[in-house]
Every structure is written in structure tokens, then in C-alpha cells.
Amino acid sequence: MCVGALLGVWDDTVCMLLLLLWWCVGLSRVAMLALLSGFVLVVVGVGVV
């Protein structure tokens, strides 16, 4: 019973950590894309000007 409860808690913790990691990776990817698109816009703007 105790082991089952511990495993359940451990399972939940691992799931939470994985979700957090996935969210952080997704966030950094979005940030990278935003930076990249901003950089491209600046380059295109400078090229046009």
C-alpha cells in the first residue's frame, strides 16, 4: 500500500516534470522563432532601406 502510494506520487511528479520540461522547450522554441522572425524583418527592412 505504502509502495503503491509512493509510486503514484513519484509518477505524478515525473509527469509534472515532463510537462514542465515540454512547456519550457516549447516556450524557448517560440522565443527563438520570434527572435528569428524579428531578425529577418530587420534584415529585410535594412535591405529595403
C-alpha positions, -999 to 999 in steps of 0.1 A, spaced: 0 0 0 27 24 10 48 15 -20 18 19 -43 12 54 -28 49 63 -32 49 51 -68 17 71 -75 33 102 -61 65 96 -80 45 90 -112 27 123 -107 59 141 -101 76 127 -132 45 136 -153 46 172 -139 84 175 -145 79 162 -181 51 186 -187 72 215 -173 101 205 -194 80 202 -226 64 236 -218 98 252 -213 111 237 -246 80 249 -264 84 284 -249 121 286 -258 112 274 -293 86 301 -297 110 327 -283 137 315 -308 112 317 -337 101 352 -326 137 364 -324 145 348 -358 115 364 -375 123 397 -358 159 394 -371 147 386 -406 123 415 -406 152 438 -395 174 425 -422 147 428 -449 139 463 -436 176 474 -438 179 457 -472 148 477 -485 161 510 -470 
